[in-house]
Amino acid sequence: MLVVRAIQADDLDALYVMATQVGSGMTTLKPDMKMMGDRLAIAVASFAETIAPEKRDYMFVMEDTDTGRLAGVCAIKGAVGLNEPFYNYRIGTLVHSSREIDVFTRMETLYLSNDLTGSTELCSLFLHPDYRSGNNGKLLSKSRFLFIAQFPHLFTEKLIAEMRGYQEENGRSPFYEGLGRHFFKMDFDHVDALTAVGKKSFIAELMPRQPLYVAYLPDDAQEVIGKVHTSTAPARRLLEQEGLYFEGYVDIFDAGPVLQARVSELRAMRDSVLAQVGSAAVPDGACATVPEPEPLLVSNTTLHDFRMILSQTAPVNGAVALSAAEQDALRCADGDAVRTLSLNSRKNPHV
């Protein structure tokens, strides 16, 4: 069975091994033991509530309970940009016109921006290649939304997710080569590594503050603005299903899209419900029709030991039937409260 759970101090070695397989472009998961150790310590303190909510970094791992192996990792940062700069490009438009020669042009531009500072961030999503099948990716990604729905008071109203930008098969980033290299004078992987360890002041020092005209960039750089890495496309679709959308912000290095949403408008906030673990019996006099079992995300309601599984069941009259193994995975028992959410968003039948 796969269970998504709060990370623990003894997960460091396995987390490091997983980080070695991520590759470039994901600054929050680098194979640096000190960086991983520092971040894990913050995560453990976050679940223990010993640091302020805005400083928290909730990390979750997907564990294969049959083998004890870690199959994936994901995270939620309470707020970004409060202790170090958080930059994005905002796509804008400048209009130039001349009545005298009857010319009117609209030019797309990139503005260096700190607009998203203070937002809660979904980050560090990585699923081991051996587990990229079935509903495993959905389980890992959507676990964070159920956590937010259970503890919404811990997060800001705006939620964002920086998506990994497009790279060619050889790792080349067309956007970085067309723009960033001119200012940073170093390889993409080097810049990526610097930002991963918190060295970001050089961004403001070297990047121009005035708007950049997109039309001045090489064609291949223009074409990938807002485009995700091939391996990131499924993750983007999952986030959009949960209520996130693209609104014109991109990463300053690879131009990957930044998705955003209001926490209050997430599907998990709207559709998830609390249920009681136990037999889902139909009360006397009620219709005997029992809903067909469906893939259902089920989590406990414990912050310090948050755990979530995917169960083939359906809540009935406020109760949800879970097997002994599922209860053990969630560390809950009959009568305990759990939060549930259908794995797949339901289409409106009236549309």
PyMOL commands that set and color helices and strands:
alter all, ss='L'
color gray80, all
select helices_A, chain A and resi 9-19+33-47+53-55+129-131+136-150+152-154+174-184+188-196+201-206+214-216+219-223+230-241+263-265+267-271+324-330
alter helices_A, ss='H'
color red, helices_A
select strands_A, chain A and resi 2-6+57-64+69-77+88-98+103-113+120-127+158-162+212-213+245-250+257-262+273-277+294-299+307-313+319-320+337-342
alter strands_A, ss='S'
color yellow, strands_A
deselect
rebuild
show_as cartoon
